[in-house]
Structure formats: C-alpha cells, structure tokens
C-alpha cells in the first residue's frame, strides 16, 4: 500500500525549517530521503520507517 505523506524537516545544523515534502511512502519498507538546507547548505538524510505488523 503506497501513499503520499507530508514530511516537514528541520535542519539539525542551523535549525532552519525546510520545505514540507510530499514523499511516496510504503507500508512495508523504510524509505531514505535526502534533503538540502538552503540556509547553511547542509545535507540531511531522513529515513522514514514503515509500520511493523505485529505477529499474533
């Protein structure tokens, strides 16, 4: 199941709030995204993890 989610990212170097990105997100697997801070030119790696289904 794929859906688009909005992610707001804050730079962990200068604290600048980056654009809210619409990213493709899958329930099963983690997605790696790279954001670029326009303020201090710092690359931010974000990993969005999928939901883990609990076994019963």
Secondary structure, DSSP 4 states (H G I P E B T S, - for coil): -EEEEEEEEE-TTT--EEEEEEEEEESSS-EEEEEE-TTT--EEEEEEPPPPPPP-
